[in-house]
Amino acid sequence: MAKIKITQVKSGIDRPERQKQTLRALGLKKMHATKEVEATPQILGMVRTVEHLVKVEEVK
């Protein structure tokens, strides 16, 4: 599987609870926090839920 790098670029404040929980599940706790994860269908679905709050880059 490919790896992706997820960086939180917007705050989770004033967002629905589901989006806050998704950020936590992705391992993003603070602004500008970055995580490298495998690009599984489950992770890509979570990223799609919060795509307006994060930046996604492919890692080679």
Distance bins in CASP14 RR format, pairs under 12 A and 6 or more apart:
PFRMAT RR
TARGET T0000
AUTHOR 0000-0000-0000
RMODE 2
METHOD distances of the structure
MODEL  1
1 37 0 0 0 0 1 0 0 0 0 0 0
1 38 1 0 1 0 0 0 0 0 0 0 0
1 39 1 0 1 0 0 0 0 0 0 0 0
1 40 1 0 0 1 0 0 0 0 0 0 0
1 41 0 0 0 0 1 0 0 0 0 0 0
1 42 0 0 0 0 0 1 0 0 0 0 0
1 43 0 0 0 0 1 0 0 0 0 0 0
1 44 0 0 0 0 0 1 0 0 0 0 0
1 58 0 0 0 0 0 1 0 0 0 0 0
1 59 0 0 0 0 0 1 0 0 0 0 0
2 36 0 0 0 0 0 1 0 0 0 0 0
2 37 0 0 0 0 0 1 0 0 0 0 0
2 38 1 0 0 1 0 0 0 0 0 0 0
2 39 1 0 1 0 0 0 0 0 0 0 0
2 40 0 0 0 0 1 0 0 0 0 0 0
2 43 0 0 0 0 0 1 0 0 0 0 0
2 44 0 0 0 0 0 1 0 0 0 0 0
2 56 0 0 0 0 0 1 0 0 0 0 0
2 57 0 0 0 0 0 1 0 0 0 0 0
2 58 1 0 0 1 0 0 0 0 0 0 0
2 59 1 0 0 1 0 0 0 0 0 0 0
2 60 0 0 0 0 1 0 0 0 0 0 0
3 35 0 0 0 0 0 1 0 0 0 0 0
3 36 1 0 1 0 0 0 0 0 0 0 0
3 37 1 0 0 1 0 0 0 0 0 0 0
3 38 1 0 0 1 0 0 0 0 0 0 0
3 39 1 0 0 1 0 0 0 0 0 0 0
3 40 0 0 0 0 0 1 0 0 0 0 0
3 43 0 0 0 0 0 1 0 0 0 0 0
3 56 0 0 0 0 0 1 0 0 0 0 0
3 57 0 0 0 0 1 0 0 0 0 0 0
3 58 1 0 0 1 0 0 0 0 0 0 0
3 59 1 0 1 0 0 0 0 0 0 0 0
3 60 0 0 0 0 1 0 0 0 0 0 0
4 26 0 0 0 0 0 1 0 0 0 0 0
4 34 0 0 0 0 0 1 0 0 0 0 0
4 35 0 0 0 0 1 0 0 0 0 0 0
4 36 1 0 0 1 0 0 0 0 0 0 0
4 37 1 0 0 1 0 0 0 0 0 0 0
4 38 1 0 0 1 0 0 0 0 0 0 0
4 39 1 0 1 0 0 0 0 0 0 0 0
4 40 0 0 0 0 1 0 0 0 0 0 0
4 43 1 0 0 1 0 0 0 0 0 0 0
4 44 0 0 0 0 1 0 0 0 0 0 0
4 45 0 0 0 0 0 1 0 0 0 0 0
4 46 0 0 0 0 0 1 0 0 0 0 0
4 47 1 0 0 1 0 0 0 0 0 0 0
4 54 0 0 0 0 0 1 0 0 0 0 0
4 55 0 0 0 0 0 1 0 0 0 0 0
4 56 1 0 1 0 0 0 0 0 0 0 0
4 57 1 0 0 1 0 0 0 0 0 0 0
4 58 1 0 1 0 0 0 0 0 0 0 0
4 59 1 0 0 1 0 0 0 0 0 0 0
4 60 0 0 0 0 0 1 0 0 0 0 0
5 26 0 0 0 0 0 1 0 0 0 0 0
5 28 0 0 0 0 0 1 0 0 0 0 0
5 33 0 0 0 0 0 1 0 0 0 0 0
5 34 1 0 0 1 0 0 0 0 0 0 0
5 35 1 0 0 1 0 0 0 0 0 0 0
5 36 1 0 1 0 0 0 0 0 0 0 0
5 37 0 0 0 0 1 0 0 0 0 0 0
5 38 0 0 0 0 0 1 0 0 0 0 0
5 39 0 0 0 0 0 1 0 0 0 0 0
5 43 0 0 0 0 0 1 0 0 0 0 0
5 47 0 0 0 0 0 1 0 0 0 0 0
5 54 0 0 0 0 0 1 0 0 0 0 0
5 55 0 0 0 0 1 0 0 0 0 0 0
5 56 1 0 0 1 0 0 0 0 0 0 0
5 57 1 0 1 0 0 0 0 0 0 0 0
5 58 1 0 0 1 0 0 0 0 0 0 0
5 59 1 0 1 0 0 0 0 0 0 0 0
5 60 0 0 0 0 0 1 0 0 0 0 0
6 22 0 0 0 0 0 1 0 0 0 0 0
6 23 0 0 0 0 1 0 0 0 0 0 0
6 25 0 0 0 0 0 1 0 0 0 0 0
6 26 1 0 1 0 0 0 0 0 0 0 0
6 27 0 0 0 0 1 0 0 0 0 0 0
6 28 1 0 0 1 0 0 0 0 0 0 0
6 32 0 0 0 0 0 1 0 0 0 0 0
6 33 0 0 0 0 1 0 0 0 0 0 0
6 34 1 0 0 1 0 0 0 0 0 0 0
6 35 1 0 1 0 0 0 0 0 0 0 0
6 36 1 0 0 1 0 0 0 0 0 0 0
6 37 1 0 0 1 0 0 0 0 0 0 0
6 38 0 0 0 0 0 1 0 0 0 0 0
6 39 0 0 0 0 0 1 0 0 0 0 0
6 43 0 0 0 0 1 0 0 0 0 0 0
6 44 0 0 0 0 0 1 0 0 0 0 0
6 45 0 0 0 0 0 1 0 0 0 0 0
6 46 0 0 0 0 1 0 0 0 0 0 0
6 47 1 0 0 1 0 0 0 0 0 0 0
6 48 0 0 0 0 0 1 0 0 0 0 0
6 50 0 0 0 0 1 0 0 0 0 0 0
6 51 0 0 0 0 0 1 0 0 0 0 0
6 53 0 0 0 0 1 0 0 0 0 0 0
6 54 1 0 1 0 0 0 0 0 0 0 0
6 55 1 0 0 1 0 0 0 0 0 0 0
6 56 1 0 1 0 0 0 0 0 0 0 0
6 57 0 0 0 0 1 0 0 0 0 0 0
6 58 0 0 0 0 0 1 0 0 0 0 0
6 59 0 0 0 0 0 1 0 0 0 0 0
7 23 0 0 0 0 0 1 0 0 0 0 0
7 26 0 0 0 0 0 1 0 0 0 0 0
7 27 0 0 0 0 0 1 0 0 0 0 0
7 28 0 0 0 0 1 0 0 0 0 0 0
7 30 0 0 0 0 0 1 0 0 0 0 0
7 31 0 0 0 0 1 0 0 0 0 0 0
7 32 1 0 0 1 0 0 0 0 0 0 0
7 33 1 0 0 1 0 0 0 0 0 0 0
7 34 1 0 1 0 0 0 0 0 0 0 0
7 35 0 0 0 0 1 0 0 0 0 0 0
7 36 0 0 0 0 0 1 0 0 0 0 0
7 37 0 0 0 0 0 1 0 0 0 0 0
7 47 0 0 0 0 0 1 0 0 0 0 0
7 50 0 0 0 0 0 1 0 0 0 0 0
7 53 0 0 0 0 0 1 0 0 0 0 0
7 54 1 0 0 1 0 0 0 0 0 0 0
7 55 1 0 1 0 0 0 0 0 0 0 0
7 56 1 0 0 1 0 0 0 0 0 0 0
7 57 1 0 0 1 0 0 0 0 0 0 0
7 59 0 0 0 0 0 1 0 0 0 0 0
8 15 0 0 0 0 0 1 0 0 0 0 0
8 19 0 0 0 0 0 1 0 0 0 0 0
8 20 0 0 0 0 0 1 0 0 0 0 0
8 22 0 0 0 0 0 1 0 0 0 0 0
8 23 1 0 0 1 0 0 0 0 0 0 0
8 24 0 0 0 0 0 1 0 0 0 0 0
8 26 0 0 0 0 1 0 0 0 0 0 0
8 27 0 0 0 0 1 0 0 0 0 0 0
8 28 1 0 1 0 0 0 0 0 0 0 0
8 29 0 0 0 0 1 0 0 0 0 0 0
8 30 1 0 0 1 0 0 0 0 0 0 0
8 31 1 0 1 0 0 0 0 0 0 0 0
8 32 1 0 0 1 0 0 0 0 0 0 0
8 33 1 0 1 0 0 0 0 0 0 0 0
8 34 1 0 0 1 0 0 0 0 0 0 0
8 35 0 0 0 0 1 0 0 0 0 0 0
8 47 0 0 0 0 0 1 0 0 0 0 0
8 50 0 0 0 0 1 0 0 0 0 0 0
8 51 0 0 0 0 0 1 0 0 0 0 0
8 52 0 0 0 0 0 1 0 0 0 0 0
8 53 1 0 0 1 0 0 0 0 0 0 0
8 54 1 0 1 0 0 0 0 0 0 0 0
8 55 0 0 0 0 1 0 0 0 0 0 0
8 56 0 0 0 0 0 1 0 0 0 0 0
9 23 0 0 0 0 0 1 0 0 0 0 0
9 28 0 0 0 0 0 1 0 0 0 0 0
9 30 0 0 0 0 0 1 0 0 0 0 0
9 31 1 0 0 1 0 0 0 0 0 0 0
9 32 1 0 0 1 0 0 0 0 0 0 0
9 33 0 0 0 0 0 1 0 0 0 0 0
9 34 0 0 0 0 0 1 0 0 0 0 0
9 50 0 0 0 0 0 1 0 0 0 0 0
9 51 0 0 0 0 0 1 0 0 0 0 0
9 52 0 0 0 0 1 0 0 0 0 0 0
9 53 1 0 0 1 0 0 0 0 0 0 0
9 54 1 0 0 1 0 0 0 0 0 0 0
9 55 1 0 1 0 0 0 0 0 0 0 0
9 56 0 0 0 0 0 1 0 0 0 0 0
9 57 0 0 0 0 0 1 0 0 0 0 0
10 19 0 0 0 0 0 1 0 0 0 0 0
10 23 0 0 0 0 1 0 0 0 0 0 0
10 28 0 0 0 0 0 1 0 0 0 0 0
10 31 1 0 0 1 0 0 0 0 0 0 0
10 32 0 0 0 0 0 1 0 0 0 0 0
10 33 0 0 0 0 0 1 0 0 0 0 0
10 50 0 0 0 0 1 0 0 0 0 0 0
10 51 0 0 0 0 0 1 0 0 0 0 0
10 52 1 0 0 1 0 0 0 0 0 0 0
10 53 1 0 1 0 0 0 0 0 0 0 0
10 54 1 0 0 1 0 0 0 0 0 0 0
10 55 0 0 0 0 1 0 0 0 0 0 0
11 19 0 0 0 0 0 1 0 0 0 0 0
11 20 0 0 0 0 0 1 0 0 0 0 0
11 23 0 0 0 0 1 0 0 0 0 0 0
11 28 0 0 0 0 0 1 0 0 0 0 0
11 29 0 0 0 0 0 1 0 0 0 0 0
11 30 0 0 0 0 1 0 0 0 0 0 0
11 31 1 0 0 1 0 0 0 0 0 0 0
11 32 0 0 0 0 0 1 0 0 0 0 0
11 33 0 0 0 0 0 1 0 0 0 0 0
11 50 0 0 0 0 0 1 0 0 0 0 0
11 52 0 0 0 0 0 1 0 0 0 0 0
11 53 1 0 0 1 0 0 0 0 0 0 0
11 54 0 0 0 0 0 1 0 0 0 0 0
12 18 0 0 0 0 0 1 0 0 0 0 0
12 19 1 0 0 1 0 0 0 0 0 0 0
12 20 1 0 1 0 0 0 0 0 0 0 0
12 21 0 0 0 0 0 1 0 0 0 0 0
12 22 0 0 0 0 1 0 0 0 0 0 0
12 23 1 0 0 1 0 0 0 0 0 0 0
12 24 0 0 0 0 0 1 0 0 0 0 0
12 26 0 0 0 0 0 1 0 0 0 0 0
12 28 0 0 0 0 1 0 0 0 0 0 0
12 29 0 0 0 0 0 1 0 0 0 0 0
12 30 0 0 0 0 0 1 0 0 0 0 0
12 31 0 0 0 0 1 0 0 0 0 0 0
12 33 0 0 0 0 0 1 0 0 0 0 0
12 50 0 0 0 0 1 0 0 0 0 0 0
12 52 0 0 0 0 0 1 0 0 0 0 0
12 53 1 0 0 1 0 0 0 0 0 0 0
12 54 0 0 0 0 0 1 0 0 0 0 0
13 19 0 0 0 0 0 1 0 0 0 0 0
13 20 0 0 0 0 1 0 0 0 0 0 0
13 23 0 0 0 0 0 1 0 0 0 0 0
13 30 0 0 0 0 0 1 0 0 0 0 0
13 31 0 0 0 0 0 1 0 0 0 0 0
13 53 0 0 0 0 0 1 0 0 0 0 0
14 20 0 0 0 0 1 0 0 0 0 0 0
14 53 0 0 0 0 0 1 0 0 0 0 0
15 21 0 0 0 0 0 1 0 0 0 0 0
15 22 0 0 0 0 1 0 0 0 0 0 0
15 23 0 0 0 0 1 0 0 0 0 0 0
15 24 0 0 0 0 0 1 0 0 0 0 0
15 49 0 0 0 0 0 1 0 0 0 0 0
15 50 0 0 0 0 1 0 0 0 0 0 0
15 52 0 0 0 0 1 0 0 0 0 0 0
15 53 1 0 0 1 0 0 0 0 0 0 0
15 54 0 0 0 0 0 1 0 0 0 0 0
16 22 0 0 0 0 1 0 0 0 0 0 0
16 23 0 0 0 0 0 1 0 0 0 0 0
16 49 0 0 0 0 1 0 0 0 0 0 0
16 50 0 0 0 0 0 1 0 0 0 0 0
16 52 0 0 0 0 0 1 0 0 0 0 0
16 53 0 0 0 0 0 1 0 0 0 0 0
17 23 0 0 0 0 0 1 0 0 0 0 0
17 24 0 0 0 0 0 1 0 0 0 0 0
18 24 0 0 0 0 0 1 0 0 0 0 0
18 25 0 0 0 0 0 1 0 0 0 0 0
18 46 0 0 0 0 0 1 0 0 0 0 0
18 49 1 0 0 1 0 0 0 0 0 0 0
18 50 0 0 0 0 1 0 0 0 0 0 0
19 25 0 0 0 0 0 1 0 0 0 0 0
19 26 0 0 0 0 0 1 0 0 0 0 0
19 28 0 0 0 0 0 1 0 0 0 0 0
19 46 0 0 0 0 0 1 0 0 0 0 0
19 47 0 0 0 0 0 1 0 0 0 0 0
19 48 0 0 0 0 0 1 0 0 0 0 0
19 49 1 0 0 1 0 0 0 0 0 0 0
19 50 1 0 1 0 0 0 0 0 0 0 0
19 51 0 0 0 0 0 1 0 0 0 0 0
19 52 0 0 0 0 1 0 0 0 0 0 0
19 53 1 0 0 1 0 0 0 0 0 0 0
19 54 0 0 0 0 0 1 0 0 0 0 0
20 26 0 0 0 0 0 1 0 0 0 0 0
20 27 0 0 0 0 0 1 0 0 0 0 0
20 28 0 0 0 0 0 1 0 0 0 0 0
20 29 0 0 0 0 0 1 0 0 0 0 0
20 49 0 0 0 0 0 1 0 0 0 0 0
20 50 0 0 0 0 1 0 0 0 0 0 0
20 53 0 0 0 0 1 0 0 0 0 0 0
21 27 0 0 0 0 0 1 0 0 0 0 0
21 28 0 0 0 0 0 1 0 0 0 0 0
21 46 0 0 0 0 1 0 0 0 0 0 0
21 49 0 0 0 0 1 0 0 0 0 0 0
21 50 0 0 0 0 1 0 0 0 0 0 0
22 28 0 0 0 0 1 0 0 0 0 0 0
22 42 0 0 0 0 0 1 0 0 0 0 0
22 43 0 0 0 0 0 1 0 0 0 0 0
22 45 0 0 0 0 1 0 0 0 0 0 0
22 46 1 0 1 0 0 0 0 0 0 0 0
22 47 0 0 0 0 1 0 0 0 0 0 0
22 48 0 0 0 0 1 0 0 0 0 0 0
22 49 1 0 1 0 0 0 0 0 0 0 0
22 50 1 0 1 0 0 0 0 0 0 0 0
22 51 0 0 0 0 0 1 0 0 0 0 0
22 52 0 0 0 0 0 1 0 0 0 0 0
22 53 0 0 0 0 1 0 0 0 0 0 0
22 54 0 0 0 0 1 0 0 0 0 0 0
23 29 1 0 0 1 0 0 0 0 0 0 0
23 30 0 0 0 0 1 0 0 0 0 0 0
23 31 0 0 0 0 0 1 0 0 0 0 0
23 33 0 0 0 0 1 0 0 0 0 0 0
23 35 0 0 0 0 0 1 0 0 0 0 0
23 46 0 0 0 0 1 0 0 0 0 0 0
23 47 0 0 0 0 0 1 0 0 0 0 0
23 49 0 0 0 0 1 0 0 0 0 0 0
23 50 1 0 1 0 0 0 0 0 0 0 0
23 51 0 0 0 0 0 1 0 0 0 0 0
23 52 0 0 0 0 0 1 0 0 0 0 0
23 53 1 0 0 1 0 0 0 0 0 0 0
23 54 1 0 0 1 0 0 0 0 0 0 0
24 30 0 0 0 0 0 1 0 0 0 0 0
24 33 0 0 0 0 0 1 0 0 0 0 0
24 35 0 0 0 0 0 1 0 0 0 0 0
24 46 0 0 0 0 0 1 0 0 0 0 0
24 50 0 0 0 0 0 1 0 0 0 0 0
25 35 0 0 0 0 0 1 0 0 0 0 0
25 37 0 0 0 0 0 1 0 0 0 0 0
25 42 0 0 0 0 1 0 0 0 0 0 0
25 43 0 0 0 0 1 0 0 0 0 0 0
25 45 0 0 0 0 0 1 0 0 0 0 0
25 46 1 0 0 1 0 0 0 0 0 0 0
25 47 0 0 0 0 0 1 0 0 0 0 0
25 49 0 0 0 0 1 0 0 0 0 0 0
25 50 0 0 0 0 1 0 0 0 0 0 0
26 33 0 0 0 0 1 0 0 0 0 0 0
26 34 0 0 0 0 0 1 0 0 0 0 0
26 35 1 0 0 1 0 0 0 0 0 0 0
26 36 0 0 0 0 0 1 0 0 0 0 0
26 37 1 0 0 1 0 0 0 0 0 0 0
26 42 0 0 0 0 0 1 0 0 0 0 0
26 43 1 0 0 1 0 0 0 0 0 0 0
26 44 0 0 0 0 0 1 0 0 0 0 0
26 45 0 0 0 0 0 1 0 0 0 0 0
26 46 1 0 1 0 0 0 0 0 0 0 0
26 47 1 0 0 1 0 0 0 0 0 0 0
26 48 0 0 0 0 0 1 0 0 0 0 0
26 49 0 0 0 0 1 0 0 0 0 0 0
26 50 1 0 0 1 0 0 0 0 0 0 0
26 51 0 0 0 0 0 1 0 0 0 0 0
26 53 0 0 0 0 1 0 0 0 0 0 0
26 54 1 0 0 1 0 0 0 0 0 0 0
26 56 0 0 0 0 0 1 0 0 0 0 0
27 33 1 0 0 1 0 0 0 0 0 0 0
27 34 0 0 0 0 1 0 0 0 0 0 0
27 35 1 0 1 0 0 0 0 0 0 0 0
27 36 0 0 0 0 0 1 0 0 0 0 0
27 37 0 0 0 0 1 0 0 0 0 0 0
27 43 0 0 0 0 0 1 0 0 0 0 0
27 46 0 0 0 0 0 1 0 0 0 0 0
27 47 0 0 0 0 0 1 0 0 0 0 0
27 50 0 0 0 0 0 1 0 0 0 0 0
27 54 0 0 0 0 0 1 0 0 0 0 0
28 34 0 0 0 0 1 0 0 0 0 0 0
28 35 1 0 0 1 0 0 0 0 0 0 0
28 36 0 0 0 0 0 1 0 0 0 0 0
28 37 0 0 0 0 0 1 0 0 0 0 0
28 46 0 0 0 0 0 1 0 0 0 0 0
28 47 0 0 0 0 0 1 0 0 0 0 0
28 50 0 0 0 0 1 0 0 0 0 0 0
28 53 0 0 0 0 1 0 0 0 0 0 0
28 54 1 0 0 1 0 0 0 0 0 0 0
28 55 0 0 0 0 0 1 0 0 0 0 0
28 56 0 0 0 0 0 1 0 0 0 0 0
29 35 0 0 0 0 1 0 0 0 0 0 0
31 53 0 0 0 0 1 0 0 0 0 0 0
31 54 0 0 0 0 0 1 0 0 0 0 0
31 55 0 0 0 0 0 1 0 0 0 0 0
32 53 0 0 0 0 0 1 0 0 0 0 0
32 54 0 0 0 0 0 1 0 0 0 0 0
32 55 0 0 0 0 1 0 0 0 0 0 0
33 53 0 0 0 0 0 1 0 0 0 0 0
33 54 0 0 0 0 1 0 0 0 0 0 0
33 55 0 0 0 0 0 1 0 0 0 0 0
34 54 0 0 0 0 1 0 0 0 0 0 0
34 55 0 0 0 0 1 0 0 0 0 0 0
34 56 0 0 0 0 0 1 0 0 0 0 0
34 57 0 0 0 0 1 0 0 0 0 0 0
34 59 0 0 0 0 0 1 0 0 0 0 0
35 43 0 0 0 0 1 0 0 0 0 0 0
35 46 0 0 0 0 0 1 0 0 0 0 0
35 47 0 0 0 0 0 1 0 0 0 0 0
35 54 0 0 0 0 1 0 0 0 0 0 0
35 55 0 0 0 0 0 1 0 0 0 0 0
35 56 0 0 0 0 0 1 0 0 0 0 0
35 57 0 0 0 0 0 1 0 0 0 0 0
35 59 0 0 0 0 0 1 0 0 0 0 0
36 43 0 0 0 0 0 1 0 0 0 0 0
36 56 0 0 0 0 0 1 0 0 0 0 0
36 57 0 0 0 0 1 0 0 0 0 0 0
36 58 0 0 0 0 0 1 0 0 0 0 0
36 59 1 0 1 0 0 0 0 0 0 0 0
36 60 0 0 0 0 0 1 0 0 0 0 0
37 43 1 0 1 0 0 0 0 0 0 0 0
37 44 0 0 0 0 1 0 0 0 0 0 0
37 45 0 0 0 0 0 1 0 0 0 0 0
37 46 0 0 0 0 1 0 0 0 0 0 0
37 47 0 0 0 0 1 0 0 0 0 0 0
37 54 0 0 0 0 0 1 0 0 0 0 0
37 56 0 0 0 0 0 1 0 0 0 0 0
37 57 0 0 0 0 0 1 0 0 0 0 0
37 58 0 0 0 0 0 1 0 0 0 0 0
37 59 0 0 0 0 1 0 0 0 0 0 0
38 44 0 0 0 0 1 0 0 0 0 0 0
38 47 0 0 0 0 0 1 0 0 0 0 0
38 58 0 0 0 0 0 1 0 0 0 0 0
38 59 0 0 0 0 0 1 0 0 0 0 0
39 45 0 0 0 0 0 1 0 0 0 0 0
39 46 0 0 0 0 0 1 0 0 0 0 0
39 47 0 0 0 0 1 0 0 0 0 0 0
39 48 0 0 0 0 0 1 0 0 0 0 0
39 56 0 0 0 0 1 0 0 0 0 0 0
39 57 0 0 0 0 0 1 0 0 0 0 0
39 58 1 0 0 1 0 0 0 0 0 0 0
39 59 0 0 0 0 1 0 0 0 0 0 0
40 46 0 0 0 0 1 0 0 0 0 0 0
40 47 0 0 0 0 0 1 0 0 0 0 0
41 47 0 0 0 0 0 1 0 0 0 0 0
41 48 0 0 0 0 0 1 0 0 0 0 0
42 48 0 0 0 0 0 1 0 0 0 0 0
42 49 0 0 0 0 0 1 0 0 0 0 0
43 49 0 0 0 0 0 1 0 0 0 0 0
43 50 0 0 0 0 0 1 0 0 0 0 0
43 54 0 0 0 0 0 1 0 0 0 0 0
43 56 0 0 0 0 0 1 0 0 0 0 0
44 50 0 0 0 0 0 1 0 0 0 0 0
44 51 0 0 0 0 0 1 0 0 0 0 0
44 54 0 0 0 0 0 1 0 0 0 0 0
44 56 0 0 0 0 1 0 0 0 0 0 0
44 58 0 0 0 0 0 1 0 0 0 0 0
45 51 0 0 0 0 1 0 0 0 0 0 0
45 54 0 0 0 0 0 1 0 0 0 0 0
45 56 0 0 0 0 0 1 0 0 0 0 0
46 53 0 0 0 0 0 1 0 0 0 0 0
46 54 0 0 0 0 1 0 0 0 0 0 0
46 56 0 0 0 0 0 1 0 0 0 0 0
47 53 0 0 0 0 1 0 0 0 0 0 0
47 54 1 0 0 1 0 0 0 0 0 0 0
47 55 0 0 0 0 0 1 0 0 0 0 0
47 56 1 0 1 0 0 0 0 0 0 0 0
47 57 0 0 0 0 0 1 0 0 0 0 0
48 54 0 0 0 0 0 1 0 0 0 0 0
48 56 0 0 0 0 1 0 0 0 0 0 0
50 56 0 0 0 0 0 1 0 0 0 0 0
END
